[in-house]
Amino acid sequence: MGVRVKPSIFVGRFIVLAFAFFCLIAVVNIFPLSKVMTVQAAVGRIAPRNPQTINMGENTPKQNSTQTTVGSDFIGNKFELADLRNLYLAPIDKQKIWAMVRKKARSQQKRVLVTGGAGFVGSHLVDRLMLMGEYVICIDNYFTGRRSNVEHWEGHPNFELVRHDVEYEYTAEVDQIYHLACPASPPHYQYNPIKTLKTSSLGTINMLELAKKVKARFLLTSTSEVYGDPEVHPQKEEYWGHVNPIGPRACYDEGKRVAETLTYAYHRHDNVDVRVARIFNTFGPRMNENDGRVVSNFILQALKNEPITIYGSGTQTRSFQYVHDLVDGLMALMNNEFKLPVNLGNPDEYTIAQFAEYIRNEINKNSIIKNLNATEDDPQRRQPDITRAKNEIHWQPAFTVKQGIQETVEYFKINLPSL
Ligand SMILES: O=c1ccn([C@@H]2O[C@H](COP(=O)(O)OP(=O)(O)O[C@H]3OC[C@@H](O)[C@H](O)[C@H]3O)[C@@H](O)[C@H]2O)c(=O)[nH]1
């Protein structure tokens, strides 16, 4: 005798199956396979040790994109990357570089002061301003800056190079001041903490006094280090930070915090027109061989077949931006009316251990990775929230970390004959 199945059981099974199917569709929609794969591909990629700590951020450049230009038509600082590379990849042809400078009538030309203009970031900013046809005064005390970074402009009628320490007063008739002068790498700023504090405090007062006197617009390059070892993640500009005021990093962190305080005090009290950029970890060509920051250290260690040195466990995170993006951000901020601090960084976040593996995979698969002692007060997580930059100054990074690393490796290979 055949078994008769009750119709109600059919209906029950159908409901259960339909529900399971509905759940499957919902899960696939919430976690699309393509999204998971993009994140893994993006890290090169290496499966995150603890996926919870990594958040690529929705504002990172598309991971397969390759930039061929820098800047924007709106600001007037757009150039072919291939042309810009002539300025830092040897051999440097001065005549070829000068021929790229745009002609500007004297009345249209801005007079721009860049403090720390011979440094890593400063020299790229000087390049862009010079190519645009502005009149540029570059001052530097050469503590970490190098004359060779800007020597291709020496003798140009639009360019002045002045050896000067911002700790002391300086006067020039200018329209804009980009105030970058300060050692930025932890070993360099900790080398003489009193000097670092004087540079950030007295140096900023001197430049704000100048801005007040000549009615120049003043842009301070502050840092993500004002957030200290942050308790919120990612970091928004509204966050007041978590800084140890007596630790080894305080000379820089607190120095930049007081520089920000001074900037807004001059704005409120003396009506100085101010801008503040909080710069997150940045890398690229013209980093010093002895800079000591993680990107140049890891690249050079891999190229030299030396162990890649991770300070501590490597679970701390950083988010890295390519220097041309930063220069675009600084110029977008300077040429905008927005006056509150703005984060400039690429939200592409890595644990330092992941980043070491990434560099090893990209540059030298035989490299050994070695863990050394952690440094004191090392921030554990850092990633910029760049919503404000996007909304207010219409800027976001365009270079992937991958392309930036390739460009930086090329720079070191060409410019360091010892490699
Ligand atoms: O060889 C190294 C160098 C660094 N590191 C680690 O890599 C991380 C990043 O260190 P870096 O020295 O590159 O830079 P930090 O993030 O500590 O400070 C930077 O912050 C933002 C900027 O304003 C400054 O450029 C700088 O102060 C840290 O956790 C550090 O301990 C290594 O593991 N190995």
PDBQT file of the ligand as one rigid body, heavy atoms in Angstrom, charges set to zero:
ROOT
HETATM    1  O1  LIG A 501      60.963  50.142  10.423  1.00  0.00    +0.000 OA
HETATM    2  C1  LIG A 501      59.849  50.407  10.927  1.00  0.00    +0.000 A 
HETATM    3  C2  LIG A 501      59.319  51.710  11.026  1.00  0.00    +0.000 A 
HETATM    4  C3  LIG A 501      58.093  51.879  11.609  1.00  0.00    +0.000 A 
HETATM    5  N1  LIG A 501      57.366  50.827  12.055  1.00  0.00    +0.000 N 
HETATM    6  C4  LIG A 501      56.009  50.996  12.613  1.00  0.00    +0.000 C 
HETATM    7  O2  LIG A 501      55.188  51.477  11.552  1.00  0.00    +0.000 OA
HETATM    8  C5  LIG A 501      54.193  52.349  12.049  1.00  0.00    +0.000 C 
HETATM    9  C6  LIG A 501      54.286  53.673  11.337  1.00  0.00    +0.000 C 
HETATM   10  O3  LIG A 501      55.468  54.306  11.743  1.00  0.00    +0.000 OA
HETATM   11  P1  LIG A 501      56.070  55.588  11.022  1.00  0.00    +0.000 P 
HETATM   12  O4  LIG A 501      57.371  55.852  11.675  1.00  0.00    +0.000 OA
HETATM   13  O5  LIG A 501      56.073  55.411   9.555  1.00  0.00    +0.000 OA
HETATM   14  O6  LIG A 501      55.041  56.769  11.307  1.00  0.00    +0.000 OA
HETATM   15  P2  LIG A 501      54.019  57.067  12.502  1.00  0.00    +0.000 P 
HETATM   16  O7  LIG A 501      52.679  56.674  12.007  1.00  0.00    +0.000 OA
HETATM   17  O8  LIG A 501      54.446  56.478  13.787  1.00  0.00    +0.000 OA
HETATM   18  O9  LIG A 501      54.154  58.641  12.607  1.00  0.00    +0.000 OA
HETATM   19  C7  LIG A 501      53.842  59.446  11.492  1.00  0.00    +0.000 C 
HETATM   20  O10 LIG A 501      52.519  59.815  11.618  1.00  0.00    +0.000 OA
HETATM   21  C8  LIG A 501      51.966  60.707  10.686  1.00  0.00    +0.000 C 
HETATM   22  C9  LIG A 501      52.869  61.825  10.256  1.00  0.00    +0.000 C 
HETATM   23  O11 LIG A 501      52.433  63.061  10.715  1.00  0.00    +0.000 OA
HETATM   24  C10 LIG A 501      54.321  61.656  10.515  1.00  0.00    +0.000 C 
HETATM   25  O12 LIG A 501      54.924  61.373   9.287  1.00  0.00    +0.000 OA
HETATM   26  C11 LIG A 501      54.765  60.624  11.490  1.00  0.00    +0.000 C 
HETATM   27  O13 LIG A 501      54.804  61.206  12.736  1.00  0.00    +0.000 OA
HETATM   28  C12 LIG A 501      54.449  52.438  13.546  1.00  0.00    +0.000 C 
HETATM   29  O14 LIG A 501      53.610  51.537  14.198  1.00  0.00    +0.000 OA
HETATM   30  C13 LIG A 501      55.900  52.015  13.713  1.00  0.00    +0.000 C 
HETATM   31  O15 LIG A 501      56.171  51.452  14.967  1.00  0.00    +0.000 OA
HETATM   32  C14 LIG A 501      57.869  49.549  11.955  1.00  0.00    +0.000 A 
HETATM   33  O16 LIG A 501      57.220  48.587  12.346  1.00  0.00    +0.000 OA
HETATM   34  N2  LIG A 501      59.098  49.379  11.393  1.00  0.00    +0.000 N 
ENDROOT
TORSDOF 0
